[in-house]
Amino acid sequence: MIIDDQNPDFNPNVPTLKQVRERLGMTQEEFADALGLSRNTINRYERGIHQRIALSVGQIKRLVELMKQAGLSIEDLPDDID
């Protein structure tokens, strides 16, 4: 998701996956590897080309762990991440 602070639905208190990745100090490739995805998938999602990312249970568990490392909860992500 591209950050769009001009969008009236934008909530700066709700992190995007890009913000989580940046908070972890990870590159797109490192973040993709940690989640078992390709860097291109992460790149396209961050640019708004992909609206959804399908994650396996294992990938969701890894995302939850990464969120904890970033000091966030999975509940902190917006609901529009499917």
Secondary structure, DSSP 8 states (H G I E B T S, - for coil): ----TTSTT--TTS--HHHHHHHTT--HHHHHHHHT--HHHHHHHHTTS-S-----HHHHHHHHHHHHHTT--GGGS-TT--
